[in-house]
């Protein structure tokens, strides 16, 4: 069974899909069923108060699939959750507990093999213990219950654990020889996916196609059959059961079917199409899509939905010091900061490297009323490219770029198609900055600016 995006640029978590693009597939289904129901009312009267006529309506159809296995994307589709693939600068904090014996002077050795066993990542060559969250050690008594609680001395920086360099945590020296359970966090990126289920997240609408078999009575041959639901809404209620014994948990996708147009015909809405392949007859040539003329109320089959291009920000760079307006009040400070800055762009990731670190940059209060409230900040000016000739078609985080932004870019010597983005270096150092560019005819493009301090 294949779930496809039911709308153009449909978002599932933090991913964007084109219409009819596969989002999620199930090839481990155990059972499925679809049920149709309707309400019937009757005109009754005469001898015996018999039923004379019937009216039917309020038709509903529910499609349920029981899946033997669950994937992160499957759970995101089922719950409407966001699915985050972590990367450098956006690491996840992964909780870990290890049972260790306290050595002399309160030392607790954390080895790479301990973390491999705990996480199940056998091919890892290093882990990073996060120092931004307090660590604790629970003393285990003879009964196996918690006997005392110790605070692990704070690490000055994050610590990498490798085969050659285990990490050493320290507690009160009086605990030497005791068995403790150490509670701490790892900073991890490419080995982690986070499924975030928020209070506002619910299952979405999808175009569903399923494949099954029908057996021909005369020949006993199994024939392929396709079942299409042009528009389903996944019910957001689900039960996630975990147990120490018994059969493994299964996962139910329960969907309400709604009328919609299928890919193969756009003249009539259906709730479900079932196609059963025949054993006899030659195949016809492909049907000319113009045979079915869509009306204004139906989508045009002649214009299939295709992914629109994303905004190309690969031309983004820093503003050169020779282009800063001489009349600018903080020209000297900007030039100093721009001289200390280099910019690299990889797809939608923009990396700003600052020689000497943020502490070496000049600070001042912006004369822009919208930025003056920030106080003294080390500002850096970036020229963000849209990859087009006209920036007034675009919105920056929902704010329309205007002619004043064009004039601002021109005053700074930046060509058409780019706008000036001033960033606060100290804020970006603490938290990478993300922003989204959007425009008609383009997929939304979300960019991330990361600041790196260099010597």
TORSE-471829 format. One line per 10 residues: number of its first residue (from 1); their letters; for each residue x, y, z of N, C-alpha, C. Coordinates in steps of 0.05 Angstrom, whole numbers, plus 5000, padded with zeros to 4 digits. Example, Ala and Ser with C-alpha at 12.3 -4.5 7.8 and 13.67 -1.06 7.14 Angstrom:
2
1 = as = 5264 4886 5156 5246 4910 5156 5264 4934 5156; 5257 4955 5142 5273 4979 5143 5258 5001 5157 $
! end
This chain:
455
1 = xxxxxxxxxx = 5017 4976 5000 5000 5000 5000 5018 5025 5000; 5010 5044 4984 5026 5069 4981 5009 5093 4988; 5020 5109 5007 5008 5135 5014 5021 5156 4996; 5006 5172 4982 5016 5193 4965 5005 5220 4975; 5021 5241 4970 5012 5268 4977 4986 5274 4962; 4966 5284 4977 4940 5290 4964 4939 5319 4954; 4958 5335 4960 4958 5363 4952 4985 5372 4943; 4986 5394 4929 5011 5405 4919 5027 5416 4943; 5053 5410 4944 5071 5419 4965 5061 5412 4993; 5051 5387 4995 5041 5378 5021 5063 5373 5040 $
11 = xxxxxxxxxx = 5060 5383 5065 5080 5380 5085 5074 5357 5104; 5093 5340 5109 5091 5319 5129 5115 5323 5148; 5109 5333 5172 5131 5341 5189 5146 5364 5177; 5172 5360 5174 5189 5381 5162 5197 5375 5133; 5182 5356 5120 5188 5349 5092 5165 5359 5075; 5171 5366 5049 5152 5376 5030 5150 5356 5007; 5126 5349 4999 5122 5329 4977 5105 5342 4955; 5111 5335 4930 5095 5343 4907 5069 5326 4907; 5048 5336 4893 5023 5321 4892 5028 5294 4878; 5017 5273 4890 5019 5245 4881 5047 5234 4885 $
21 = xxxxxxxxxx = 5065 5248 4899 5091 5237 4905 5088 5217 4928; 5099 5193 4926 5098 5174 4948 5110 5185 4974; 5096 5183 4996 5105 5193 5022 5114 5169 5039; 5099 5147 5037 5103 5125 5056 5091 5100 5043; 5105 5077 5047 5095 5052 5036 5093 5031 5057; 5073 5014 5055 5070 4991 5073 5072 4966 5056; 5092 4949 5061 5093 4923 5047 5094 4900 5068; 5086 4907 5093 5086 4887 5114 5058 4885 5127; 5037 4892 5112 5010 4891 5123 5002 4862 5129; 4986 4859 5151 4976 4833 5160 4947 4830 5149 $
31 = xxxxxxxxxx = 4931 4849 5154 4903 4849 5145 4894 4877 5137; 4874 4878 5121 4861 4904 5115 4832 4899 5110; 4816 4920 5115 4788 4918 5109 4777 4945 5104; 4757 4947 5087 4743 4972 5085 4713 4967 5088; 4700 4985 5102 4672 4982 5110 4656 5006 5100; 4634 5000 5087 4616 5021 5079 4591 5020 5096; 4581 5043 5104 4557 5045 5119 4540 5069 5109; 4514 5067 5113 4496 5089 5106 4472 5089 5124; 4458 5111 5124 4434 5113 5140 4410 5110 5123; 4391 5094 5131 4366 5090 5116 4342 5098 5133 $
41 = xxxxxxxxxx = 4325 5115 5121 4299 5122 5134 4276 5113 5116; 4253 5107 5127 4232 5095 5112 4206 5111 5115; 4190 5110 5093 4163 5119 5094 4146 5095 5101; 4131 5096 5123 4115 5074 5132 4086 5082 5136; 4068 5064 5130 4040 5070 5134 4022 5047 5123; 3996 5051 5125 3977 5031 5115 3974 5008 5134; 3961 4987 5123 3956 4963 5139 3982 4950 5148; 3984 4944 5172 4009 4933 5183 4032 4952 5187; 4026 4978 5181 4047 4999 5183 4072 4990 5169; 4069 4980 5143 4091 4969 5128 4109 4991 5117 $
51 = xxxxxxxxxx = 4133 4984 5111 4152 5002 5098 4144 5005 5068; 4141 5030 5060 4132 5035 5033 4155 5044 5014; 4172 5062 5024 4195 5073 5009 4218 5076 5028; 4242 5076 5016 4266 5080 5032 4283 5102 5020; 4295 5118 5037 4315 5138 5029 4341 5132 5043; 4363 5131 5027 4389 5125 5038 4407 5150 5035; 4425 5154 5054 4443 5176 5053 4464 5173 5075; 4479 5195 5079 4500 5196 5100 4519 5172 5096; 4528 5168 5071 4546 5146 5065 4573 5151 5077; 4585 5131 5090 4612 5132 5101 4627 5108 5092 $
61 = xxxxxxxxxx = 4653 5111 5089 4671 5088 5083 4696 5091 5099; 4703 5069 5112 4727 5069 5129 4746 5046 5120; 4771 5053 5117 4791 5034 5108 4812 5031 5130; 4816 5006 5138 4834 5000 5161 4855 4980 5152; 4880 4986 5158 4903 4968 5152 4918 4963 5177; 4923 4937 5182 4940 4929 5205 4967 4923 5195; 4987 4937 5205 5015 4934 5196 5031 4919 5217; 5047 4900 5208 5063 4884 5227 5087 4900 5238; 5097 4919 5222 5121 4934 5230 5115 4964 5228; 5131 4979 5242 5128 5008 5242 5155 5021 5236 $
71 = xxxxxxxxxx = 5155 5042 5219 5179 5057 5213 5175 5085 5224; 5197 5101 5227 5194 5128 5237 5175 5145 5219; 5177 5142 5192 5159 5157 5174 5131 5147 5178; 5127 5121 5182 5100 5110 5186 5087 5122 5211; 5102 5125 5232 5091 5137 5257 5086 5167 5252; 5103 5180 5236 5098 5208 5230 5072 5212 5214; 5067 5194 5195 5043 5195 5179 5019 5190 5196; 5021 5169 5214 4999 5161 5231 4991 5183 5251; 5011 5197 5262 5006 5216 5284 5006 5245 5274; 5016 5250 5250 5019 5278 5241 5043 5291 5253 $
81 = xxxxxxxxxx = 5062 5275 5263 5085 5286 5277 5106 5296 5258; 5125 5312 5268 5148 5321 5253 5170 5300 5255; 5184 5296 5233 5207 5277 5233 5232 5292 5227; 5250 5293 5247 5274 5309 5245 5298 5291 5241; 5313 5296 5219 5339 5283 5215 5360 5303 5224; 5374 5297 5246 5392 5316 5258 5418 5318 5242; 5430 5342 5243 5455 5347 5229 5473 5364 5247; 5497 5370 5237 5516 5386 5252 5503 5413 5259; 5505 5421 5283 5493 5446 5292 5465 5443 5302; 5453 5419 5299 5426 5414 5308 5425 5386 5320 $
91 = xxxxxxxxxx = 5444 5380 5338 5446 5354 5349 5423 5348 5369; 5418 5322 5372 5397 5313 5392 5411 5307 5418; 5397 5310 5440 5407 5302 5466 5395 5275 5473; 5412 5254 5473 5402 5226 5477 5409 5217 5505; 5388 5209 5520 5391 5201 5547 5404 5173 5549; 5424 5170 5567 5438 5145 5571 5441 5140 5601; 5438 5115 5609 5444 5107 5636 5463 5083 5635; 5484 5083 5651 5504 5062 5652 5509 5054 5681; 5511 5027 5685 5518 5018 5712 5549 5014 5713; 5561 5029 5731 5591 5029 5733 5599 5026 5762 $
101 = xxxxxxxxxx = 5624 5019 5766 5636 5019 5793 5654 5043 5796; 5651 5057 5818 5667 5081 5824 5695 5073 5831; 5715 5085 5818 5743 5078 5823 5754 5096 5845; 5781 5096 5846 5795 5112 5866 5790 5142 5861; 5789 5157 5882 5785 5186 5881 5758 5193 5867; 5739 5174 5867 5713 5180 5856 5712 5180 5826; 5731 5167 5812 5731 5167 5783 5712 5146 5772; 5697 5154 5751 5680 5135 5736 5688 5136 5707; 5698 5113 5697 5708 5111 5670 5686 5104 5651; 5681 5120 5630 5661 5114 5609 5676 5107 5584 $
111 = xxxxxxxxxx = 5675 5082 5575 5689 5073 5552 5671 5072 5527; 5684 5072 5504 5669 5070 5479 5652 5045 5477; 5662 5023 5488 5647 4998 5487 5621 5000 5504; 5622 5015 5526 5598 5019 5542 5576 5033 5526; 5584 5053 5511 5564 5069 5496 5554 5054 5472; 5572 5038 5459 5563 5021 5437 5542 5001 5446; 5547 4988 5469 5528 4969 5479 5502 4982 5487; 5503 5005 5499 5479 5019 5508 5462 5029 5484; 5475 5040 5463 5460 5051 5441 5454 5031 5419; 5470 5009 5418 5466 4989 5397 5480 4997 5371 $
121 = xxxxxxxxxx = 5496 5019 5371 5510 5028 5347 5538 5016 5347; 5540 4992 5335 5566 4977 5338 5588 4989 5322; 5582 5004 5300 5603 5014 5283 5612 5043 5290; 5602 5053 5313 5610 5080 5321 5639 5081 5329; 5652 5103 5321 5681 5106 5328 5684 5127 5351; 5663 5142 5356 5664 5162 5378 5636 5170 5386; 5634 5179 5411 5610 5191 5421 5618 5217 5435; 5599 5236 5438 5604 5261 5452 5585 5263 5475; 5597 5265 5499 5581 5269 5524 5576 5298 5527; 5551 5305 5529 5542 5333 5531 5547 5344 5559 $
131 = xxxxxxxxxx = 5558 5369 5560 5564 5381 5586 5543 5402 5593; 5522 5406 5577 5503 5427 5581 5480 5418 5599; 5479 5393 5606 5457 5382 5623 5470 5369 5648; 5461 5375 5672 5473 5364 5696 5472 5333 5695; 5494 5321 5707 5496 5292 5708 5494 5282 5736; 5482 5258 5740 5479 5248 5767 5486 5218 5768; 5492 5209 5792 5498 5180 5796 5482 5170 5819; 5468 5148 5815 5451 5136 5836 5466 5112 5847; 5471 5112 5873 5484 5089 5886 5464 5066 5889; 5472 5042 5880 5455 5018 5882 5463 5002 5906 $
141 = xxxxxxxxxx = 5443 4997 5924 5449 4982 5948 5448 4952 5944; 5450 4937 5966 5451 4908 5964 5425 4896 5954; 5402 4910 5959 5376 4901 5950 5371 4907 5920; 5389 4922 5908 5385 4930 5880 5369 4955 5878; 5362 4968 5900 5347 4992 5900 5366 5016 5904; 5356 5040 5897 5372 5064 5901 5378 5069 5930; 5403 5073 5936 5412 5076 5964 5421 5104 5970; 5432 5118 5950 5441 5146 5954 5443 5159 5926; 5445 5185 5927 5446 5201 5902 5470 5219 5902; 5486 5218 5881 5511 5234 5879 5509 5253 5856 $
151 = xxxxxxxxxx = 5522 5276 5858 5524 5294 5836 5551 5290 5822; 5550 5287 5796 5575 5284 5780 5586 5312 5776; 5612 5315 5781 5625 5341 5777 5621 5351 5748; 5615 5376 5746 5609 5388 5720 5633 5387 5701; 5628 5380 5676 5649 5381 5656 5652 5409 5645; 5676 5418 5640 5681 5444 5629 5672 5446 5600; 5676 5425 5585 5668 5424 5557 5657 5397 5551; 5644 5394 5527 5635 5368 5518 5659 5350 5515; 5655 5324 5520 5678 5305 5520 5673 5284 5499; 5692 5279 5481 5690 5258 5461 5702 5232 5473 $
161 = xxxxxxxxxx = 5687 5210 5469 5695 5184 5478 5703 5167 5454; 5728 5158 5454 5738 5141 5432 5751 5116 5445; 5759 5097 5428 5773 5073 5438 5798 5081 5453; 5813 5101 5442 5838 5109 5454 5834 5128 5478; 5811 5141 5479 5808 5162 5500 5780 5159 5513; 5778 5142 5534 5753 5141 5549 5749 5167 5565; 5724 5172 5573 5718 5196 5588 5718 5189 5618; 5727 5208 5634 5727 5204 5663 5709 5224 5676; 5689 5213 5690 5671 5230 5706 5679 5226 5735; 5674 5246 5752 5682 5244 5780 5659 5250 5798 $
171 = xxxxxxxxxx = 5658 5235 5820 5638 5240 5842 5653 5242 5868; 5639 5243 5890 5652 5245 5916 5670 5221 5920; 5695 5226 5928 5714 5204 5932 5705 5183 5952; 5687 5191 5970 5678 5172 5990 5661 5149 5978; 5653 5153 5953 5637 5132 5939 5654 5111 5926; 5680 5112 5929 5698 5093 5915 5690 5064 5922; 5689 5047 5901 5682 5019 5905 5652 5013 5903; 5636 5034 5903 5607 5030 5902 5597 5027 5873; 5575 5013 5870 5562 5010 5844 5542 5032 5840; 5544 5046 5818 5526 5069 5813 5514 5066 5785 $
181 = xxxxxxxxxx = 5491 5079 5781 5480 5082 5755 5483 5112 5747; 5499 5116 5726 5506 5143 5718 5485 5152 5697; 5474 5176 5701 5453 5187 5684 5464 5212 5669; 5466 5211 5642 5477 5233 5627 5466 5233 5599; 5475 5252 5582 5465 5255 5555 5487 5255 5535; 5482 5243 5511 5500 5245 5489 5490 5265 5469; 5508 5279 5456 5501 5297 5434 5505 5281 5408; 5483 5276 5393 5485 5258 5369 5471 5272 5346; 5481 5265 5321 5469 5277 5297 5460 5256 5277; 5478 5246 5260 5469 5229 5238 5458 5202 5246 $
191 = xxxxxxxxxx = 5461 5194 5271 5451 5168 5280 5424 5170 5293; 5412 5194 5292 5387 5198 5307 5365 5210 5289; 5341 5200 5292 5317 5212 5281 5298 5218 5304; 5287 5242 5305 5269 5249 5327 5241 5253 5315; 5222 5238 5327 5194 5241 5320 5181 5259 5341; 5172 5282 5333 5161 5302 5352 5131 5304 5348; 5115 5295 5367 5086 5296 5366 5077 5320 5383; 5068 5341 5370 5059 5365 5384 5029 5365 5388; 5019 5382 5405 4990 5383 5411 4974 5391 5386; 4986 5404 5367 4972 5414 5343 4975 5394 5320 $
201 = xxxxxxxxxx = 4988 5371 5324 4993 5353 5302 4972 5331 5300; 4961 5327 5276 4941 5307 5271 4947 5293 5244; 4936 5269 5241 4940 5255 5216 4928 5271 5192; 4941 5269 5169 4934 5285 5146 4917 5270 5125; 4914 5283 5102 4899 5272 5080 4919 5260 5060; 4912 5237 5048 4929 5224 5030 4914 5211 5007; 4927 5207 4985 4918 5191 4962 4930 5163 4966; 4913 5143 4969 4922 5116 4976 4917 5096 4953; 4938 5081 4946 4935 5060 4927 4945 5034 4939; 4929 5013 4937 4937 4987 4949 4935 4965 4928 $
211 = xxxxxxxxxx = 4952 4945 4931 4953 4923 4912 4946 4897 4928; 4929 4881 4916 4922 4855 4928 4918 4835 4906; 4906 4812 4912 4901 4791 4892 4872 4782 4893; 4861 4776 4869 4835 4763 4865 4840 4737 4851; 4828 4716 4860 4832 4690 4847 4809 4684 4827; 4816 4677 4803 4797 4671 4782 4786 4642 4787; 4759 4640 4788 4747 4614 4794 4752 4593 4773; 4751 4601 4747 4754 4582 4726 4782 4571 4724; 4802 4588 4727 4830 4580 4722 4845 4575 4748; 4835 4585 4770 4849 4584 4796 4873 4602 4797 $
221 = xxxxxxxxxx = 4876 4620 4777 4899 4638 4776 4894 4663 4793; 4915 4672 4806 4913 4697 4822 4918 4720 4803; 4899 4739 4803 4901 4763 4786 4906 4787 4803; 4923 4805 4793 4929 4829 4807 4904 4847 4809; 4901 4860 4831 4879 4879 4835 4889 4904 4849; 4880 4927 4839 4888 4952 4851 4864 4966 4864; 4868 4975 4888 4847 4990 4903 4857 5018 4907; 4841 5038 4898 4849 5066 4900 4828 5081 4917; 4839 5095 4937 4823 5114 4953 4833 5142 4946; 4819 5158 4931 4830 5184 4922 4835 5204 4944 $
231 = xxxxxxxxxx = 4820 5201 4966 4824 5220 4988 4816 5207 5014; 4835 5203 5031 4830 5192 5058 4842 5210 5079; 4829 5210 5102 4839 5225 5125 4846 5204 5146; 4871 5203 5154 4880 5184 5174 4870 5193 5202; 4856 5175 5215 4847 5181 5242 4871 5183 5261; 4872 5204 5277 4896 5209 5293 4898 5193 5319; 4876 5179 5327 4878 5163 5351 4893 5137 5346; 4911 5130 5363 4925 5105 5361 4935 5095 5388; 4941 5070 5390 4951 5058 5415 4978 5045 5409; 4998 5053 5424 5025 5043 5420 5032 5026 5445 $
241 = xxxxxxxxxx = 5031 4999 5441 5033 4981 5464 5061 4968 5464; 5074 4969 5488 5099 4955 5491 5097 4936 5515; 5107 4912 5512 5104 4892 5533 5129 4874 5533; 5134 4860 5556 5157 4843 5558 5152 4815 5547; 5126 4808 5542 5120 4781 5532 5096 4783 5514; 5090 4760 5501 5068 4760 5482 5076 4767 5454; 5056 4768 5436 5062 4775 5408 5070 4804 5406; 5087 4810 5386 5095 4838 5383 5071 4855 5375; 5073 4881 5382 5051 4899 5376 5048 4904 5346; 5023 4907 5337 5018 4915 5310 5007 4943 5310 $
251 = xxxxxxxxxx = 5004 4955 5286 4997 4983 5284 4974 4986 5264; 4953 4999 5273 4929 5002 5256 4928 5030 5244; 4925 5031 5218 4920 5056 5204 4890 5056 5197; 4875 5073 5210 4846 5074 5205 4841 5100 5190; 4828 5098 5167 4825 5121 5149 4796 5125 5141; 4786 5149 5142 4760 5156 5132 4763 5164 5102; 4747 5152 5085 4748 5157 5056 4729 5180 5049; 4738 5198 5032 4722 5220 5022 4721 5219 4991; 4701 5231 4979 4701 5232 4950 4724 5249 4939; 4735 5239 4917 4757 5254 4904 4762 5243 4876 $
261 = xxxxxxxxxx = 4779 5257 4861 4786 5249 4834 4810 5230 4835; 4809 5209 4819 4833 5191 4817 4851 5201 4794; 4875 5191 4794 4894 5199 4773 4884 5191 4745; 4870 5168 4744 4862 5157 4718 4837 5170 4706; 4821 5183 4722 4797 5196 4711 4790 5221 4728; 4783 5242 4714 4779 5268 4728 4751 5279 4721; 4733 5261 4712 4706 5271 4706 4686 5265 4728; 4693 5249 4747 4674 5241 4768 4689 5234 4794; 4678 5244 4816 4690 5238 4842 4681 5210 4851; 4699 5195 4862 4693 5169 4873 4704 5167 4902 $
271 = xxxxxxxxxx = 4694 5148 4917 4705 5143 4944 4725 5120 4943; 4721 5102 4923 4740 5079 4921 4737 5067 4893; 4760 5061 4880 4760 5047 4855 4775 5020 4859; 4763 4999 4848 4776 4972 4849 4780 4963 4821; 4805 4959 4813 4811 4949 4786 4821 4920 4788; 4808 4901 4774 4815 4873 4774 4824 4866 4746; 4849 4857 4743 4860 4850 4717 4847 4825 4707; 4841 4824 4681 4828 4801 4668 4849 4782 4657; 4840 4757 4653 4858 4737 4642 4857 4736 4612; 4838 4750 4600 4834 4747 4571 4835 4775 4558 $
281 = xxxxxxxxxx = 4840 4775 4532 4838 4799 4516 4865 4813 4513; 4868 4826 4489 4892 4842 4484 4889 4869 4497; 4912 4881 4503 4912 4907 4515 4908 4929 4495; 4891 4948 4501 4887 4971 4484 4910 4990 4486; 4912 5008 4466 4932 5029 4467 4924 5048 4489; 4943 5065 4497 4938 5084 4518 4915 5103 4511; 4897 5107 4529 4875 5125 4525 4884 5154 4523; 4876 5168 4503 4882 5196 4500 4868 5211 4523; 4884 5225 4538 4872 5239 4562 4852 5260 4554; 4852 5269 4529 4832 5289 4520 4804 5277 4517 $
291 = xxxxxxxxxx = 4802 5249 4517 4776 5237 4514 4757 5245 4537; 4768 5247 4561 4753 5257 4584 4758 5286 4587; 4739 5303 4580 4743 5332 4582 4736 5341 4610; 4756 5351 4625 4749 5361 4652 4733 5387 4650; 4716 5391 4669 4701 5416 4671 4717 5435 4688; 4707 5459 4692 4721 5479 4708 4723 5470 4737; 4704 5453 4745 4704 5444 4773 4723 5421 4778; 4734 5408 4757 4751 5385 4760 4779 5392 4752; 4799 5379 4764 4827 5385 4757 4833 5376 4728; 4851 5390 4715 4858 5384 4687 4878 5362 4687 $
301 = xxxxxxxxxx = 4872 5340 4673 4890 5318 4671 4914 5324 4653; 4911 5346 4637 4932 5353 4618 4955 5368 4633; 4950 5376 4658 4970 5391 4673 4977 5376 4698; 4992 5355 4697 4999 5340 4721 5016 5356 4740; 5012 5351 4765 5028 5365 4785 5056 5355 4785; 5075 5373 4782 5104 5366 4784 5116 5384 4804; 5138 5375 4816 5151 5392 4837 5160 5418 4824; 5154 5440 4837 5164 5466 4828 5192 5470 4838; 5209 5485 4824 5236 5488 4833 5238 5502 4860; 5259 5495 4875 5264 5508 4900 5280 5533 4894 $
311 = xxxxxxxxxx = 5280 5552 4913 5296 5576 4911 5326 5568 4912; 5342 5579 4894 5371 5573 4893 5386 5594 4908; 5396 5587 4932 5410 5607 4948 5441 5603 4947; 5449 5586 4927 5478 5580 4925 5495 5605 4920; 5483 5626 4909 5498 5651 4904 5501 5669 4927; 5491 5661 4951 5493 5678 4974 5522 5681 4983; 5529 5704 4994 5556 5710 5002 5555 5732 5023; 5579 5740 5032 5580 5763 5050 5581 5789 5033; 5573 5811 5045 5576 5837 5031 5605 5845 5032; 5616 5852 5009 5644 5860 5008 5649 5887 5022 $
321 = xxxxxxxxxx = 5673 5890 5033 5679 5915 5048 5680 5939 5029; 5687 5934 5003 5690 5956 4985 5663 5967 4975; 5641 5952 4981 5614 5961 4972 5597 5973 4994; 5608 5974 5019 5592 5986 5040 5590 6016 5036; 5566 6027 5036 5563 6056 5031 5580 6073 5050; 5596 6092 5038 5613 6109 5054 5597 6127 5073; 5572 6132 5066 5555 6149 5083 5543 6134 5106; 5547 6107 5107 5535 6091 5128 5548 6098 5155; 5531 6101 5175 5540 6111 5201 5561 6092 5214; 5558 6066 5209 5577 6047 5221 5594 6033 5200 $
331 = xxxxxxxxxx = 5603 6048 5180 5618 6036 5158 5644 6023 5169; 5658 6037 5186 5684 6026 5196 5679 6000 5212; 5659 5999 5229 5653 5975 5244 5645 5952 5226; 5627 5958 5206 5619 5937 5187 5644 5926 5172; 5661 5945 5163 5685 5936 5148 5702 5917 5165; 5706 5924 5190 5722 5907 5208 5710 5880 5210; 5683 5878 5214 5670 5852 5218 5670 5836 5191; 5666 5850 5169 5665 5836 5143 5693 5825 5136; 5714 5840 5143 5741 5831 5139 5748 5805 5154; 5735 5802 5177 5740 5779 5194 5722 5755 5186 $
341 = xxxxxxxxxx = 5706 5758 5165 5685 5738 5159 5689 5726 5132; 5684 5699 5130 5682 5685 5105 5656 5670 5105; 5644 5665 5081 5619 5652 5079 5621 5629 5059; 5610 5606 5066 5608 5583 5048 5580 5573 5047; 5571 5565 5023 5543 5556 5019 5543 5528 5008; 5529 5510 5022 5525 5482 5013 5496 5476 5012; 5484 5478 4988 5455 5474 4986 5440 5497 5000; 5426 5490 5021 5412 5511 5037 5425 5516 5063; 5450 5505 5067 5465 5509 5091 5486 5531 5086; 5484 5553 5102 5503 5575 5099 5520 5576 5124 $
351 = xxxxxxxxxx = 5546 5574 5120 5565 5573 5142 5581 5599 5142; 5580 5614 5165 5595 5639 5168 5618 5633 5187; 5643 5637 5177 5667 5632 5194 5677 5660 5202; 5683 5662 5228 5692 5688 5239 5721 5684 5250; 5740 5697 5238 5768 5696 5248 5770 5710 5274; 5782 5697 5294 5786 5709 5320 5762 5706 5338; 5740 5695 5327 5716 5691 5344 5699 5715 5347; 5674 5711 5357 5655 5733 5360 5665 5754 5379; 5680 5746 5398 5690 5766 5418 5707 5788 5405; 5719 5781 5382 5737 5801 5369 5722 5820 5351 $
361 = xxxxxxxxxx = 5696 5816 5347 5681 5833 5328 5673 5859 5342; 5668 5879 5325 5658 5905 5334 5629 5904 5340; 5620 5919 5360 5592 5920 5368 5581 5948 5366; 5556 5950 5359 5543 5977 5358 5512 5973 5358; 5498 5993 5364 5469 5993 5363 5459 6001 5336; 5443 5985 5323 5433 5990 5296 5416 6015 5296; 5417 6030 5274 5400 6053 5271 5372 6046 5259; 5370 6020 5251 5343 6011 5242 5325 6009 5266; 5302 6023 5266 5284 6022 5289 5276 5994 5298; 5273 5976 5278 5265 5949 5285 5288 5933 5298 $
371 = xxxxxxxxxx = 5313 5943 5296 5336 5928 5307 5349 5943 5330; 5341 5968 5334 5354 5985 5355 5349 5973 5383; 5326 5960 5386 5319 5949 5413 5338 5927 5422; 5354 5916 5403 5372 5894 5411 5397 5905 5426; 5402 5931 5425 5426 5942 5438 5451 5937 5422; 5474 5939 5435 5499 5935 5421 5502 5905 5413; 5506 5901 5387 5509 5874 5377 5532 5873 5356; 5546 5851 5353 5565 5848 5331 5551 5840 5305; 5545 5860 5288 5530 5855 5264 5548 5846 5241; 5537 5828 5225 5550 5819 5200 5529 5820 5178 $
381 = xxxxxxxxxx = 5537 5831 5154 5518 5834 5132 5522 5812 5112; 5501 5798 5105 5502 5777 5084 5484 5784 5061; 5493 5777 5037 5477 5781 5013 5464 5754 5006; 5437 5752 5011 5423 5727 5006 5411 5727 4978; 5420 5708 4962 5411 5706 4935 5385 5689 4933; 5366 5698 4916 5342 5683 4911 5345 5666 4885; 5367 5670 4870 5370 5656 4845 5353 5666 4823; 5339 5689 4827 5322 5701 4806 5330 5730 4803; 5316 5744 4785 5322 5772 4779 5306 5792 4796; 5285 5783 4808 5267 5801 4822 5260 5791 4850 $
391 = xxxxxxxxxx = 5270 5804 4871 5265 5795 4898 5238 5802 4909; 5224 5821 4895 5198 5830 4905 5176 5809 4902; 5183 5786 4888 5164 5764 4887 5166 5746 4912; 5185 5751 4929 5191 5733 4951 5182 5744 4978; 5178 5725 4996 5173 5731 5024 5196 5719 5041; 5205 5735 5060 5225 5726 5079 5211 5720 5105; 5210 5694 5113 5195 5686 5137 5167 5698 5138; 5154 5699 5114 5126 5709 5113 5124 5739 5108; 5147 5754 5109 5147 5782 5105 5154 5789 5076; 5137 5803 5062 5141 5809 5034 5165 5828 5030 $
401 = xxxxxxxxxx = 5184 5820 5012 5206 5837 5004 5195 5859 4985; 5204 5883 4989 5193 5906 4974 5215 5921 4959; 5207 5943 4946 5225 5959 4930 5247 5971 4949; 5240 5977 4974 5260 5987 4992 5282 5967 4997; 5276 5941 4996 5296 5920 4999 5314 5920 4974; 5302 5925 4951 5318 5927 4926 5337 5950 4927; 5327 5973 4937 5344 5997 4939 5366 5993 4960; 5359 5979 4982 5379 5973 5002 5402 5957 4991; 5395 5936 4975 5415 5919 4964 5433 5934 4944; 5419 5951 4927 5434 5967 4908 5454 5986 4921 $
411 = xxxxxxxxxx = 5445 5998 4944 5463 6017 4959 5488 6003 4969; 5486 5977 4975 5508 5962 4985 5523 5948 4963; 5517 5954 4938 5532 5943 4915 5525 5914 4909; 5502 5905 4917 5493 5878 4913 5475 5877 4889; 5479 5858 4870 5463 5857 4846 5434 5849 4850; 5419 5852 4828 5391 5844 4829 5388 5815 4836; 5366 5808 4850 5361 5780 4858 5371 5773 4885; 5384 5792 4899 5394 5788 4926 5384 5810 4945; 5382 5803 4970 5375 5824 4990 5395 5822 5014; 5396 5844 5029 5415 5845 5051 5402 5834 5076 $
421 = xxxxxxxxxx = 5416 5814 5089 5407 5803 5114 5429 5809 5135; 5422 5824 5155 5441 5830 5177 5436 5811 5200; 5456 5797 5208 5454 5778 5230 5469 5786 5254; 5460 5779 5277 5473 5784 5302 5492 5760 5308; 5518 5764 5306 5537 5742 5306 5535 5726 5332; 5532 5740 5355 5531 5726 5381 5507 5708 5383; 5484 5717 5373 5459 5701 5374 5462 5677 5356; 5473 5680 5332 5476 5658 5313 5496 5637 5324; 5516 5647 5338 5535 5629 5351 5521 5611 5371; 5503 5623 5387 5489 5607 5407 5469 5588 5395 $
431 = xxxxxxxxxx = 5454 5598 5374 5433 5581 5362 5433 5587 5332; 5438 5567 5315 5438 5571 5286 5411 5584 5278; 5413 5603 5259 5389 5618 5250 5377 5604 5225; 5351 5600 5226 5337 5589 5203 5317 5610 5192; 5313 5610 5166 5293 5627 5154 5283 5614 5129; 5259 5621 5120 5246 5609 5097 5240 5630 5076; 5247 5624 5051 5241 5640 5028 5218 5627 5013; 5197 5642 5006 5175 5631 4992 5166 5650 4969; 5155 5639 4948 5145 5654 4925 5128 5637 4908; 5108 5649 4894 5091 5633 4876 5108 5620 4855 $
441 = xxxxxxxxxx = 5103 5595 4849 5118 5580 4829 5143 5567 4840; 5149 5570 4866 5173 5558 4878 5165 5543 4903; 5180 5521 4908 5176 5508 4933 5189 5525 4955; 5177 5525 4979 5189 5539 5001 5217 5528 5006; 5236 5546 5011 5263 5538 5016 5271 5548 5044; 5278 5529 5062 5286 5536 5089 5317 5534 5091; 5329 5556 5099 5359 5557 5100 5367 5558 5129; 5391 5549 5134 5403 5550 5161 5430 5564 5160; 5433 5584 5177 5459 5598 5180 5472 5589 5205; 5496 5578 5202 5512 5568 5225 5538 5585 5227 $
451 = xxxxx = 5545 5593 5251 5569 5609 5255 5591 5592 5267; 5615 5593 5255 5638 5578 5265 5661 5598 5272; 5672 5595 5295 5694 5612 5304 5721 5599 5296; 5738 5613 5283 5764 5603 5275 5786 5620 5287; 5810 5608 5287 5833 5622 5299 5842 5646 5283 $
! end
